[in-house]
Amino acid sequence: MSQPDPARARFFAIVLIRWSGVALVLLGLLVLRRRIDWPVEAGYALCLVGIVDALIVPTLLARRWKSPPP
């Protein structure tokens, strides 16, 4: 049996993190639009964490997991 490709696992991890960030932003927008009865501060916090999760964390992970030059 062949070894699993670590690049494939890392790619799917980055995609999963990015989609979870989008989901957090959407949940935060639902709170801000009063579709979900949570405090407004929670909506702002969810949006902020979601934006960081969708835009910044995948870039940091990709930079950390970058292969060394040959």
URQUIDA-V861142 format. One record per pair of residues at least 24 apart in sequence whose C-alpha atoms are under 10 Angstrom apart, sorted by the first residue. I is the first residue (numbers start at 0). J is the second residue. D is the distance in whole Angstrom. If there is no record, write none. Layout:
# URQUIDA-V861142
I|J|D ; I|J|D
This chain:
# URQUIDA-V861142
5|64|10 ; 6|64|9 ; 6|65|10 ; 6|66|10 ; 9|60|9 ; 9|61|8 ; 9|64|8 ; 10|57|10 ; 10|60|10 ; 10|61|9 ; 12|57|9 ; 12|60|9 ; 13|53|9 ; 13|56|8 ; 13|57|5 ; 13|58|9 ; 13|59|10 ; 13|60|7 ; 13|61|8 ; 14|53|9 ; 14|57|8 ; 15|53|9 ; 15|57|9 ; 16|49|10 ; 16|52|7 ; 16|53|7 ; 16|54|10 ; 16|56|8 ; 16|57|7 ; 17|49|9 ; 17|50|9 ; 17|51|9 ; 17|52|6 ; 17|53|4 ; 17|54|7 ; 17|55|9 ; 17|56|8 ; 17|57|7 ; 17|58|10 ; 18|49|9 ; 18|52|9 ; 18|53|7 ; 19|49|7 ; 19|50|10 ; 19|52|7 ; 19|53|7 ; 20|45|9 ; 20|46|9 ; 20|47|9 ; 20|48|7 ; 20|49|4 ; 20|50|6 ; 20|51|7 ; 20|52|5 ; 20|53|4 ; 20|54|8 ; 20|55|10 ; 20|56|9 ; 21|46|9 ; 21|48|10 ; 21|49|6 ; 21|50|7 ; 21|51|10 ; 21|52|8 ; 21|53|6 ; 21|54|9 ; 22|46|9 ; 22|49|7 ; 22|50|10 ; 22|52|10 ; 22|53|9 ; 23|47|9 ; 23|48|7 ; 23|49|5 ; 23|50|8 ; 23|52|9 ; 23|53|9 ; 24|48|8 ; 24|49|5 ; 24|50|7 ; 24|51|10 ; 24|52|9 ; 24|53|9 ; 25|49|8
